[in-house]
Amino acid sequence: METLEREEKTYSMLQWLIFVIIIPLLFTITLALVLLTFAGVDVVAFTKEHIDKVPFVSSVFKQENEKKEDVSIKNQSKKIEELQALLDEKELSIKKLTDDFSAKEKEVKSLSAEIERLSNEIASLQNEQLAEKKSVQEIAKIYEKMSPKNAAIIIPKLENNDAVKILSNLNADKLVSILEKMEPEEAALYTKLLTE
């Protein structure tokens, strides 16, 4: 019976300890934390700051912090390596694009030079054609002033292209009178050449 009483006392002492000391202490700490938080005090930062002053607890937290820092450093090192690889890849891509751009720019410059050269050539040819047309028109005026008989003798002796150019610049009446004075074969040839 005595052992039964001791067990009861032990349980009752444990119960007394839990109900009288531990629960009120936890309630008081919780209430104090809530009140301090509402009052604007950063309880977590305060605790971290002052936990280093407690001998055993500070060494435990330092070890945990060192482990976290080691893991964090490893993660950061890995991330730095990944970012460096990505940076190298981007730099290579930029270099390739720059080279492509330079090649395209050279191509554009050469094409621009070619366009300018061709434009100058076209202008030169147009000027030549204009000069040739003016000279053909002046020669045609000379033939218009000539008698149809003399023109019919001279024109067949010219090259066919030159003769056609001159004949095409004559007025219709003068052309008819010159073709009438030509041999029939020559008149037929020039008429055919004029219609082409």
Summary of the structure (lengths in Angstrom):
residues: 196
radius of gyration: 55.9
end to end distance: 143.8
largest distance: 167.1
contacts: 424
relative contact order: 0.03
helix: 91%
strand: 0%
